[in-house]
Amino acid sequence: MAAPDLEVAYPDLPDTVRRVLAALIDAGHEVVLVGGCVRDRLLGAPHDAWDWDAATSATPEEVEALFPHTTWENRFGTVTVRGTPPVEVTSFRTEGAYRDARRPSEVRFGARMGDDLARRDFTINAIAWVPVDVDADAARGMVVDPFGGVADLQRRLLRTVGDPRERFAEDALRLIRAARFAGRFDMTLDPATEAAILELAPTVASVSAERVRDELVRILELDSTPSRALRLLERLGLLRVVLPELAALRGIPQDKSVPGDALDHTLAAVDAAPPIAPLDARLAALLHDIGKATTMAGGHFIGHEEVGAELATRVLARLRVPRWRTDRIAGAIRQHMYHYDGSWTDGAVRRFISRTDGIDRDLLFTLRRADDAASGVAAEGDRNQAELERRIADEIERQPGLLIDRRLAIDGHDIQRELGLAPGPRVGRVLAGLMEAVLEDPSRNEREALLSLARNLADQW
């Protein structure tokens, strides 16, 4: 951990970042790195390779004039210099009063670095790295820390810059960010900061769904143990505001070998979901049991997966998650209650393949493994899951026409013509019965055998 005003090296500073810093320095402007790229370097924590923020005395127009490929993001003076990685360059600024708990009423450029750092949310994010030699193999620079952020990193203490009620009143999203940072970096909340969050928790309801979603995504994507931040959200009164469906699981009993209620189980499942494709896997784990709060009866949760899939669809729509991703996650939740063991017949495996047709099975299986791990049966679940996946692959290889193309030897037109049936739901029911019979015994997928069976099914209905 570096101390304030000491030199810190960046041996892996990307070339794009070096060029941006060098160009601004050569043009006579002051420029520093700020935010997560500095905080994570001081912590020795993994840093998002695409997240680089610089602050400068140059105006947005001056920044834009220096670089041929830029995007001016907003009226707050952020210009993105496109490259690999892109670099967000924001002009030093001070801000007027916040009137909507999100945006300042006035932005003034031409501020000093210290004034710019003073407007930031937490001390750990109000640290600057001033470049000294960006051309060195290990770029050299000085840490500037006017608010004691480095000491707070050392103590694992999260506190606001200045009065916490003022900081949170400026932007209520900072309440969620406090839980995210404290959870991810295993930090303790400063007492005054925590008291202000508890008092102002209801104001999170004023934050747009998109911004809440983005903070939740960062918790799920960046934190190796997301449950820490999620538990903080609950303790601070924020979870019941942003995800009341999840908060409702507190106190719902679970009959598992692992102690805890339905919310404890859910958070354990989120932690168990792998970091690969974390957005979908961890979102699915986060929402997979939300149907339990309204389906508990006699110690059972009949149909909670169906109810949960519908609730998850509504939650994700509220958070403005794209429909294709919502459908993918809800599909996995709807099917996650299968319980495979070695007694399944080949027909049962084929019916499972048919039932999950159109479902992202990779996501479904990832969710199943996370659910098993949170239930205390990880080893048994992994063995069963591996065997099921092998048998699925074998069946698909043997019966691709039936299981991939869902092709029967006859179709609805054949049934109408041969049985004299009019188009309608009766024909659909016959076809469904034929498919069920063929999944049980693929040798029956022949024209005459299916027509004979179709006549029997039609007579029954």
Kinemage of the C-alpha trace (Angstrom):
@kinemage 1
@onewidth
@group {chain A} dominant
@subgroup {mainchain}
@vectorlist {calphas} color= white
{ca met a 1} P 0.000 0.000 0.000
{ca ala a 2} L 1.406 3.367 -0.995
{ca ala a 3} L 1.452 6.365 1.313
{ca pro a 4} L 0.282 9.831 0.202
{ca asp a 5} L 2.638 11.943 -1.866
{ca leu a 6} L 4.916 9.013 -2.627
{ca glu a 7} L 5.891 7.718 -6.019
{ca val a 8} L 3.879 4.839 -7.472
{ca ala a 9} L 4.794 2.993 -10.675
{ca tyr a 10} L 2.454 1.641 -13.358
{ca pro a 11} L 4.503 -1.075 -15.114
{ca asp a 12} L 1.479 -2.174 -17.166
{ca leu a 13} L 0.062 1.217 -18.134
{ca pro a 14} L -1.630 0.670 -21.537
{ca asp a 15} L -0.122 2.486 -24.509
{ca thr a 16} L -3.392 4.331 -25.178
{ca val a 17} L -3.372 5.741 -21.656
{ca arg a 18} L 0.288 6.747 -21.980
{ca arg a 19} L -0.433 8.589 -25.229
{ca val a 20} L -3.380 10.464 -23.752
{ca leu a 21} L -1.385 11.558 -20.715
{ca ala a 22} L 1.653 12.533 -22.796
{ca ala a 23} L -0.396 14.553 -25.305
{ca leu a 24} L -2.116 16.576 -22.587
{ca ile a 25} L 1.179 17.208 -20.772
{ca asp a 26} L 2.888 18.251 -24.004
{ca ala a 27} L 0.041 20.689 -24.671
{ca gly a 28} L 0.710 22.328 -21.317
{ca his a 29} L -2.246 20.940 -19.426
{ca glu a 30} L -2.336 19.378 -15.994
{ca val a 31} L -3.576 15.767 -16.091
{ca val a 32} L -3.954 12.983 -13.527
{ca leu a 33} L -5.373 9.485 -13.328
{ca val a 34} L -8.305 9.190 -10.931
{ca gly a 35} L -10.930 6.764 -9.732
{ca gly a 36} L -10.821 2.987 -9.815
{ca cys a 37} L -7.581 2.663 -11.766
{ca val a 38} L -5.747 4.470 -8.940
{ca arg a 39} L -7.682 2.890 -6.065
{ca asp a 40} L -7.241 -0.647 -7.399
{ca arg a 41} L -3.517 -0.083 -8.015
{ca leu a 42} L -3.026 1.022 -4.416
{ca leu a 43} L -5.039 -1.927 -3.131
{ca gly a 44} L -3.261 -4.406 -5.356
{ca ala a 45} L -6.723 -5.487 -6.496
{ca pro a 46} L -7.653 -6.690 -10.002
{ca his a 47} L -8.659 -3.770 -12.196
{ca asp a 48} L -11.028 -3.690 -15.137
{ca ala a 49} L -8.654 -3.332 -18.080
{ca trp a 50} L -11.227 -1.162 -19.892
{ca asp a 51} L -11.783 1.289 -17.043
{ca trp a 52} L -9.352 4.209 -17.283
{ca asp a 53} L -10.272 7.697 -16.107
{ca ala a 54} L -8.189 10.840 -16.359
{ca ala a 55} L -8.942 14.356 -15.095
{ca thr a 56} L -7.390 17.433 -16.640
{ca ser a 57} L -7.208 21.210 -16.523
{ca ala a 58} L -7.972 21.252 -20.264
{ca thr a 59} L -11.501 22.125 -21.313
{ca pro a 60} L -13.548 19.522 -23.196
{ca glu a 61} L -12.997 21.483 -26.422
{ca glu a 62} L -9.233 21.438 -25.869
{ca val a 63} L -9.262 17.704 -25.181
{ca glu a 64} L -11.333 17.075 -28.290
{ca ala a 65} L -8.929 19.133 -30.416
{ca leu a 66} L -5.936 17.045 -29.308
{ca phe a 67} L -7.296 13.643 -30.360
{ca pro a 68} L -8.764 12.670 -33.737
{ca his a 69} L -11.108 9.975 -32.425
{ca thr a 70} L -13.199 11.197 -29.519
{ca thr a 71} L -16.763 11.198 -28.229
{ca trp a 72} L -18.043 13.985 -26.022
{ca glu a 73} L -20.187 12.050 -23.583
{ca asn a 74} L -22.161 14.659 -21.639
{ca arg a 75} L -22.353 18.220 -20.379
{ca phe a 76} L -20.203 17.275 -17.396
{ca gly a 77} L -17.056 17.530 -19.474
{ca thr a 78} L -16.280 13.867 -20.160
{ca val a 79} L -14.582 13.221 -23.489
{ca thr a 80} L -13.854 9.599 -24.385
{ca val a 81} L -10.682 9.102 -26.400
{ca arg a 82} L -11.343 5.966 -28.399
{ca gly a 83} L -8.681 3.280 -28.394
{ca thr a 84} L -7.771 -0.015 -26.765
{ca pro a 85} L -8.671 0.632 -24.041
{ca pro a 86} L -10.720 3.839 -24.368
{ca val a 87} L -9.828 6.598 -21.909
{ca glu a 88} L -12.458 8.844 -20.347
{ca val a 89} L -10.994 12.324 -19.887
{ca thr a 90} L -12.976 14.703 -17.677
{ca ser a 91} L -12.168 18.363 -17.187
{ca phe a 92} L -11.517 19.540 -13.627
{ca arg a 93} L -14.777 20.996 -12.418
{ca thr a 94} L -16.803 22.233 -9.507
{ca glu a 95} L -20.526 21.777 -9.250
{ca gly a 96} L -23.535 23.745 -8.114
{ca ala a 97} L -26.336 22.432 -5.931
{ca tyr a 98} L -27.953 19.088 -6.776
{ca arg a 99} L -31.671 19.570 -7.375
{ca asp a 100} L -32.764 16.079 -8.433
{ca ala a 101} L -30.538 13.821 -6.286
{ca arg a 102} L -28.470 13.037 -9.362
{ca arg a 103} L -27.357 16.014 -11.469
{ca pro a 104} L -25.745 19.277 -10.412
{ca ser a 105} L -27.642 22.382 -11.446
{ca glu a 106} L -24.399 23.956 -12.679
{ca val a 107} L -20.988 22.696 -13.796
{ca arg a 108} L -17.990 25.030 -13.827
{ca phe a 109} L -14.807 24.038 -15.634
{ca gly a 110} L -11.384 25.525 -14.949
{ca ala a 111} L -11.236 24.261 -11.367
{ca arg a 112} L -8.113 23.068 -9.617
{ca met a 113} L -7.313 19.392 -9.072
{ca gly a 114} L -8.017 19.647 -5.342
{ca asp a 115} L -11.434 21.183 -5.957
{ca asp a 116} L -12.205 18.435 -8.471
{ca leu a 117} L -11.269 15.689 -5.999
{ca ala a 118} L -13.404 17.355 -3.310
{ca arg a 119} L -16.605 16.729 -5.292
{ca arg a 120} L -16.079 12.938 -5.400
{ca asp a 121} L -18.070 10.427 -3.366
{ca phe a 122} L -15.665 8.481 -1.124
{ca thr a 123} L -12.151 9.174 0.049
{ca ile a 124} L -10.873 6.000 -1.620
{ca asn a 125} L -12.060 7.419 -4.954
{ca ala a 126} L -10.640 10.910 -4.335
{ca ile a 127} L -7.002 9.938 -4.872
{ca ala a 128} L -5.054 11.157 -7.899
{ca trp a 129} L -1.956 9.831 -9.632
{ca val a 130} L 0.106 12.655 -11.136
{ca pro a 131} L 2.348 11.390 -13.958
{ca val a 132} L 6.050 12.175 -13.665
{ca asp a 133} L 7.471 10.039 -16.471
{ca val a 134} L 4.963 8.257 -18.710
{ca asp a 135} L 7.668 7.142 -21.162
{ca ala a 136} L 9.484 4.942 -18.650
{ca asp a 137} L 8.962 1.179 -18.918
{ca ala a 138} L 7.169 1.445 -15.590
{ca ala a 139} L 5.375 4.780 -15.834
{ca arg a 140} L 6.188 6.843 -12.749
{ca gly a 141} L 3.923 9.220 -10.877
{ca met a 142} L 3.046 10.713 -7.508
{ca val a 143} L 0.009 9.917 -5.410
{ca val a 144} L -1.952 12.974 -4.273
{ca asp a 145} L -4.402 12.241 -1.481
{ca pro a 146} L -5.970 15.334 0.118
{ca phe a 147} L -8.721 13.457 2.015
{ca gly a 148} L -6.892 10.507 3.550
{ca gly a 149} L -8.107 7.908 1.091
{ca val a 150} L -4.879 5.899 1.191
{ca ala a 151} L -5.068 5.582 4.969
{ca asp a 152} L -8.708 4.515 4.608
{ca leu a 153} L -7.647 1.840 2.120
{ca gln a 154} L -5.069 0.619 4.603
{ca arg a 155} L -7.670 0.495 7.371
{ca arg a 156} L -10.351 -0.921 5.053
{ca leu a 157} L -12.616 1.962 6.031
{ca leu a 158} L -15.194 3.466 3.695
{ca arg a 159} L -16.215 7.065 4.347
{ca thr a 160} L -17.451 9.934 2.262
{ca val a 161} L -15.526 13.010 1.229
{ca gly a 162} L -16.918 15.596 3.612
{ca asp a 163} L -20.361 15.407 5.197
{ca pro a 164} L -22.031 12.093 4.279
{ca arg a 165} L -25.575 13.474 4.245
{ca glu a 166} L -24.516 16.121 1.727
{ca arg a 167} L -22.720 13.592 -0.479
{ca phe a 168} L -25.683 11.207 -0.505
{ca ala a 169} L -28.200 13.997 -0.999
{ca glu a 170} L -26.295 15.005 -4.139
{ca asp a 171} L -26.752 11.562 -5.698
{ca ala a 172} L -28.774 8.820 -4.004
{ca leu a 173} L -27.045 6.178 -6.139
{ca arg a 174} L -24.030 6.665 -3.877
{ca leu a 175} L -25.935 4.774 -1.181
{ca ile a 176} L -25.781 1.621 -3.320
{ca arg a 177} L -22.203 2.379 -4.365
{ca ala a 178} L -21.238 2.458 -0.683
{ca ala a 179} L -22.466 -1.121 -0.264
{ca arg a 180} L -20.731 -2.147 -3.493
{ca phe a 181} L -17.329 -0.788 -2.512
{ca ala a 182} L -17.552 -1.935 1.112
{ca gly a 183} L -18.565 -5.422 0.005
{ca arg a 184} L -16.064 -5.822 -2.802
{ca phe a 185} L -13.089 -4.613 -0.766
{ca asp a 186} L -14.256 -6.074 2.565
{ca met a 187} L -14.413 -2.643 4.180
{ca thr a 188} L -16.103 -1.332 7.305
{ca leu a 189} L -18.430 1.623 6.949
{ca asp a 190} L -17.472 4.761 8.835
{ca pro a 191} L -20.138 5.246 11.557
{ca ala a 192} L -21.271 8.640 10.267
{ca thr a 193} L -21.426 7.295 6.718
{ca glu a 194} L -23.473 4.280 7.815
{ca ala a 195} L -25.860 6.408 9.857
{ca ala a 196} L -26.498 8.657 6.859
{ca ile a 197} L -27.207 5.659 4.618
{ca leu a 198} L -29.716 4.213 7.090
{ca glu a 199} L -31.449 7.574 7.307
{ca leu a 200} L -31.518 8.240 3.566
{ca ala a 201} L -32.158 4.684 2.298
{ca pro a 202} L -35.706 5.485 1.083
{ca thr a 203} L -34.298 8.110 -1.309
{ca val a 204} L -32.867 5.322 -3.476
{ca ala a 205} L -36.388 4.955 -4.857
{ca ser a 206} L -35.767 8.181 -6.813
{ca val a 207} L -32.829 6.681 -8.741
{ca ser a 208} L -33.555 5.542 -12.287
{ca ala a 209} L -33.919 1.815 -12.879
{ca glu a 210} L -31.046 1.839 -15.372
{ca arg a 211} L -28.595 3.272 -12.837
{ca val a 212} L -29.686 0.810 -10.147
{ca arg a 213} L -29.286 -2.005 -12.661
{ca asp a 214} L -25.766 -0.900 -13.547
{ca glu a 215} L -24.714 -0.885 -9.884
{ca leu a 216} L -26.181 -4.345 -9.325
{ca val a 217} L -24.396 -5.584 -12.439
{ca arg a 218} L -21.097 -4.225 -11.115
{ca ile a 219} L -21.643 -6.058 -7.832
{ca leu a 220} L -22.279 -9.300 -9.706
{ca glu a 221} L -19.525 -8.833 -12.283
{ca leu a 222} L -16.665 -7.388 -10.256
{ca asp a 223} L -17.015 -8.939 -6.802
{ca ser a 224} L -15.693 -12.462 -6.219
{ca thr a 225} L -18.125 -12.712 -3.278
{ca pro a 226} L -21.206 -10.658 -4.231
{ca ser a 227} L -23.095 -11.721 -1.104
{ca arg a 228} L -21.051 -9.292 1.006
{ca ala a 229} L -22.429 -6.271 -0.828
{ca leu a 230} L -25.902 -7.785 -1.088
{ca arg a 231} L -26.021 -8.410 2.671
{ca leu a 232} L -24.957 -4.829 3.224
{ca leu a 233} L -27.767 -3.650 0.973
{ca glu a 234} L -30.158 -5.588 3.169
{ca arg a 235} L -28.701 -4.398 6.484
{ca leu a 236} L -28.746 -0.776 5.350
{ca gly a 237} L -32.394 -0.902 4.292
{ca leu a 238} L -31.596 -0.589 0.588
{ca leu a 239} L -32.488 -4.082 -0.643
{ca arg a 240} L -36.182 -3.726 0.208
{ca val a 241} L -36.248 -0.558 -1.895
{ca val a 242} L -34.414 -1.762 -5.013
{ca leu a 243} L -35.253 -5.506 -4.934
{ca pro a 244} L -38.237 -6.046 -2.619
{ca glu a 245} L -38.898 -9.458 -4.195
{ca leu a 246} L -35.487 -10.621 -3.024
{ca ala a 247} L -35.755 -8.993 0.408
{ca ala a 248} L -39.033 -10.905 0.931
{ca leu a 249} L -37.059 -14.169 1.151
{ca arg a 250} L -35.724 -13.216 4.580
{ca gly a 251} L -37.370 -15.491 7.151
{ca ile a 252} L -38.648 -18.026 4.592
{ca pro a 253} L -37.456 -21.395 6.012
{ca gln a 254} L -35.351 -23.824 4.009
{ca asp a 255} L -35.081 -27.579 4.448
{ca lys a 256} L -31.418 -27.783 3.471
{ca ser a 257} L -28.321 -29.297 5.004
{ca val a 258} L -26.854 -25.793 4.986
{ca pro a 259} L -28.301 -23.562 7.722
{ca gly a 260} L -30.138 -20.371 6.848
{ca asp a 261} L -33.327 -19.163 5.235
{ca ala a 262} L -34.259 -18.698 1.583
{ca leu a 263} L -32.346 -15.428 1.306
{ca asp a 264} L -29.204 -16.982 2.804
{ca his a 265} L -29.516 -19.827 0.301
{ca thr a 266} L -29.966 -17.394 -2.596
{ca leu a 267} L -26.898 -15.363 -1.651
{ca ala a 268} L -24.846 -18.553 -1.345
{ca ala a 269} L -26.004 -19.557 -4.837
{ca val a 270} L -24.912 -16.180 -6.209
{ca asp a 271} L -21.448 -16.667 -4.699
{ca ala a 272} L -21.287 -20.181 -6.146
{ca ala a 273} L -22.166 -19.047 -9.674
{ca pro a 274} L -18.923 -18.941 -11.658
{ca pro a 275} L -17.288 -15.687 -12.761
{ca ile a 276} L -17.598 -16.670 -16.427
{ca ala a 277} L -20.564 -14.873 -18.025
{ca pro a 278} L -21.401 -13.590 -14.545
{ca leu a 279} L -24.219 -11.281 -15.568
{ca asp a 280} L -26.568 -14.062 -16.670
{ca ala a 281} L -25.420 -16.812 -14.310
{ca arg a 282} L -25.381 -14.610 -11.242
{ca leu a 283} L -28.589 -12.796 -12.129
{ca ala a 284} L -30.262 -16.168 -12.559
{ca ala a 285} L -28.903 -17.304 -9.193
{ca leu a 286} L -30.015 -14.048 -7.580
{ca leu a 287} L -33.607 -14.478 -8.765
{ca his a 288} L -33.983 -18.259 -8.998
{ca asp a 289} L -35.971 -18.689 -5.769
{ca ile a 290} L -37.927 -15.432 -5.500
{ca gly a 291} L -41.111 -17.408 -6.068
{ca lys a 292} L -40.715 -19.054 -2.657
{ca ala a 293} L -41.960 -16.027 -0.736
{ca thr a 294} L -45.497 -16.466 -2.118
{ca thr a 295} L -45.730 -20.256 -2.645
{ca met a 296} L -44.807 -21.662 0.766
{ca ala a 297} L -47.451 -24.067 2.024
{ca gly a 298} L -46.964 -26.945 4.439
{ca gly a 299} L -43.210 -26.693 4.232
{ca his a 300} L -43.177 -26.966 0.428
{ca phe a 301} L -42.901 -24.474 -2.428
{ca ile a 302} L -45.145 -25.980 -5.076
{ca gly a 303} L -44.600 -24.330 -8.444
{ca his a 304} L -42.163 -21.751 -7.103
{ca glu a 305} L -40.042 -22.095 -10.237
{ca glu a 306} L -42.967 -21.024 -12.455
{ca val a 307} L -43.918 -18.171 -10.146
{ca gly a 308} L -40.240 -17.231 -9.835
{ca ala a 309} L -39.785 -17.112 -13.605
{ca glu a 310} L -42.735 -14.718 -13.923
{ca leu a 311} L -41.486 -12.550 -11.060
{ca ala a 312} L -37.958 -12.542 -12.503
{ca thr a 313} L -39.358 -11.381 -15.844
{ca arg a 314} L -41.062 -8.448 -14.121
{ca val a 315} L -37.996 -7.575 -12.037
{ca leu a 316} L -35.675 -7.624 -15.038
{ca ala a 317} L -38.127 -5.582 -17.107
{ca arg a 318} L -38.263 -3.029 -14.291
{ca leu a 319} L -34.470 -2.858 -14.336
{ca arg a 320} L -34.531 -2.340 -18.120
{ca val a 321} L -32.646 -5.556 -18.838
{ca pro a 322} L -32.927 -6.399 -22.573
{ca arg a 323} L -35.773 -8.772 -23.376
{ca trp a 324} L -33.531 -11.423 -24.936
{ca arg a 325} L -31.474 -11.611 -21.746
{ca thr a 326} L -34.591 -11.583 -19.574
{ca asp a 327} L -36.076 -14.508 -21.531
{ca arg a 328} L -32.811 -16.429 -21.249
{ca ile a 329} L -32.656 -15.997 -17.472
{ca ala a 330} L -36.363 -16.624 -16.872
{ca gly a 331} L -36.183 -19.793 -18.980
{ca ala a 332} L -33.395 -21.191 -16.814
{ca ile a 333} L -35.295 -20.305 -13.620
{ca arg a 334} L -38.466 -21.985 -14.918
{ca gln a 335} L -36.627 -25.277 -15.520
{ca his a 336} L -34.142 -25.320 -12.637
{ca met a 337} L -36.043 -27.732 -10.375
{ca tyr a 338} L -35.151 -30.965 -12.196
{ca his a 339} L -33.506 -33.648 -10.049
{ca tyr a 340} L -31.443 -36.059 -12.128
{ca asp a 341} L -30.130 -39.354 -10.850
{ca gly a 342} L -28.945 -42.571 -12.455
{ca ser a 343} L -32.427 -44.100 -12.420
{ca trp a 344} L -33.569 -41.898 -15.322
{ca thr a 345} L -34.373 -43.987 -18.385
{ca asp a 346} L -33.203 -42.999 -21.845
{ca gly a 347} L -36.787 -41.914 -22.498
{ca ala a 348} L -36.668 -39.623 -19.455
{ca val a 349} L -33.472 -38.051 -20.778
{ca arg a 350} L -35.083 -37.505 -24.186
{ca arg a 351} L -38.153 -35.941 -22.566
{ca phe a 352} L -35.880 -33.613 -20.597
{ca ile a 353} L -34.155 -32.593 -23.837
{ca ser a 354} L -37.543 -31.903 -25.413
{ca arg a 355} L -38.815 -29.996 -22.357
{ca thr a 356} L -35.756 -27.738 -22.346
{ca asp a 357} L -35.823 -27.138 -26.087
{ca gly a 358} L -35.341 -23.395 -26.578
{ca ile a 359} L -33.753 -23.007 -23.125
{ca asp a 360} L -30.088 -22.060 -22.816
{ca arg a 361} L -28.974 -25.342 -21.258
{ca asp a 362} L -25.486 -24.069 -20.457
{ca leu a 363} L -27.037 -21.367 -18.287
{ca leu a 364} L -29.544 -23.830 -16.829
{ca phe a 365} L -26.787 -26.276 -15.889
{ca thr a 366} L -24.663 -23.485 -14.404
{ca leu a 367} L -27.609 -22.405 -12.273
{ca arg a 368} L -28.267 -26.002 -11.205
{ca arg a 369} L -24.654 -26.402 -10.053
{ca ala a 370} L -24.774 -23.122 -8.109
{ca asp a 371} L -28.084 -24.180 -6.503
{ca asp a 372} L -26.590 -27.549 -5.541
{ca ala a 373} L -23.507 -25.906 -4.043
{ca ala a 374} L -25.675 -23.547 -1.985
{ca ser a 375} L -27.717 -26.550 -0.812
{ca gly a 376} L -24.622 -28.369 0.436
{ca val a 377} L -24.646 -31.099 -2.238
{ca ala a 378} L -22.017 -29.750 -4.622
{ca ala a 379} L -20.058 -32.989 -5.077
{ca glu a 380} L -23.136 -35.162 -5.670
{ca gly a 381} L -24.672 -32.495 -7.879
{ca asp a 382} L -21.544 -32.216 -10.027
{ca arg a 383} L -21.441 -35.992 -10.547
{ca asn a 384} L -25.095 -36.171 -11.490
{ca gln a 385} L -24.861 -33.125 -13.725
{ca ala a 386} L -21.823 -34.478 -15.588
{ca glu a 387} L -23.616 -37.779 -16.182
{ca leu a 388} L -26.775 -36.040 -17.398
{ca glu a 389} L -24.823 -33.869 -19.828
{ca arg a 390} L -23.022 -36.942 -21.199
{ca arg a 391} L -26.305 -38.780 -21.705
{ca ile a 392} L -27.868 -35.736 -23.382
{ca ala a 393} L -24.970 -35.558 -25.824
{ca asp a 394} L -25.284 -39.283 -26.558
{ca glu a 395} L -29.042 -39.087 -27.187
{ca ile a 396} L -28.717 -36.045 -29.460
{ca glu a 397} L -26.008 -37.796 -31.449
{ca arg a 398} L -28.255 -40.874 -31.876
{ca gln a 399} L -31.479 -38.972 -32.593
{ca pro a 400} L -30.616 -35.573 -34.123
{ca gly a 401} L -33.727 -35.430 -36.310
{ca leu a 402} L -36.031 -36.070 -33.372
{ca leu a 403} L -34.249 -34.089 -30.672
{ca ile a 404} L -32.842 -31.149 -32.640
{ca asp a 405} L -35.243 -30.783 -35.548
{ca arg a 406} L -38.207 -32.256 -33.582
{ca arg a 407} L -39.177 -34.106 -36.759
{ca leu a 408} L -41.945 -36.722 -36.693
{ca ala a 409} L -42.647 -39.068 -39.582
{ca ile a 410} L -46.063 -37.397 -40.006
{ca asp a 411} L -47.261 -33.839 -39.538
{ca gly a 412} L -50.494 -31.993 -38.857
{ca his a 413} L -51.577 -32.106 -42.517
{ca asp a 414} L -51.228 -35.903 -42.511
{ca ile a 415} L -53.389 -36.137 -39.384
{ca gln a 416} L -56.085 -33.896 -40.852
{ca arg a 417} L -56.138 -35.790 -44.131
{ca glu a 418} L -55.940 -39.371 -42.810
{ca leu a 419} L -58.196 -38.898 -39.769
{ca gly a 420} L -60.580 -36.400 -41.313
{ca leu a 421} L -59.929 -33.826 -38.590
{ca ala a 422} L -60.444 -30.114 -39.021
{ca pro a 423} L -57.572 -27.752 -38.135
{ca gly a 424} L -57.600 -26.833 -34.459
{ca pro a 425} L -56.317 -27.642 -30.997
{ca arg a 426} L -57.308 -31.324 -31.286
{ca val a 427} L -54.671 -31.802 -33.981
{ca gly a 428} L -52.088 -30.119 -31.747
{ca arg a 429} L -52.948 -32.431 -28.859
{ca val a 430} L -52.556 -35.470 -31.107
{ca leu a 431} L -49.157 -34.268 -32.305
{ca ala a 432} L -48.048 -33.673 -28.699
{ca gly a 433} L -49.121 -37.211 -27.803
{ca leu a 434} L -47.214 -38.623 -30.747
{ca met a 435} L -44.076 -36.718 -29.759
{ca glu a 436} L -44.349 -38.020 -26.194
{ca ala a 437} L -44.661 -41.597 -27.460
{ca val a 438} L -41.695 -41.247 -29.823
{ca leu a 439} L -39.518 -39.696 -27.125
{ca glu a 440} L -40.208 -42.781 -25.023
{ca asp a 441} L -39.533 -45.149 -27.936
{ca pro a 442} L -37.904 -43.621 -31.048
{ca ser a 443} L -38.533 -46.827 -33.029
{ca arg a 444} L -42.193 -45.787 -33.223
{ca asn a 445} L -41.293 -42.788 -35.399
{ca glu a 446} L -42.614 -44.428 -38.585
{ca arg a 447} L -45.554 -43.265 -40.669
{ca glu a 448} L -47.946 -46.211 -40.276
{ca ala a 449} L -47.204 -46.692 -36.588
{ca leu a 450} L -47.801 -42.990 -35.883
{ca leu a 451} L -51.037 -42.892 -37.922
{ca ser a 452} L -52.349 -45.862 -35.960
{ca leu a 453} L -51.430 -44.201 -32.677
{ca ala a 454} L -52.916 -40.902 -33.884
{ca arg a 455} L -56.293 -42.615 -34.514
{ca asn a 456} L -56.274 -44.001 -30.964
{ca leu a 457} L -55.393 -40.599 -29.496
{ca ala a 458} L -58.042 -38.821 -31.566
{ca asp a 459} L -60.706 -41.318 -30.425
{ca gln a 460} L -59.718 -40.710 -26.776
{ca trp a 461} L -60.204 -36.953 -27.217
